[in-house]
């Protein structure tokens, strides 16, 4: 499990989809870890990247910026980036910033694999 200064990022491949699962808070100290992993998987040219945020209880603006950058790169590469499993606190950040209308957001990882 992640501590306050560390973000664990698990990566799993399912056919043409890569699932990135950060575990822990995503803040200024930890967002570079997520960014590094998202940039690495972008180079592998999957059809879909699913970012499963079900184990992320908190995200600050640096985490949001990391996901926006990943989405922009995915669009340029012709890859679909899907977020799933947003906890209420994280979901509210996306809603307040109106990013819920910009990102594709699925309720669960299973749902994310079909959009």
C-alpha positions, 0 to 999 in steps of 0.5 A: 500500500502507498504511504503519504510520500509514495504512489504505487502504480500497477499496470496490466495488459488485456488484449489491446487495452492497458490498465494503469492503476495508481494506489494512493493519493496523487499530489504534487509529490507523487504525480511525477510517478503517475506521469512517468508511467502514463508516458511510458505506456503511451509509447506502446500504442494500445487502442485504449488506456484505462486509468483505474482511480478506485484506489485514489482517495485524493487528487490535487491539481497536479494529478488532474494536470497529469491526466489532462496531458495524458489525454492530449497525448492519447488523442494525438496517438489515436488512443482512447483514454478512459478513467474509471472508479473515481471516488466521490472526492476525486469525482467532485474535482472533475465535476467542479472543473467540468472535466467530467464532460471532457474525459470519458469516465466509466463507473467500473473497470469492466465498463471502461473496457467496453467504451 
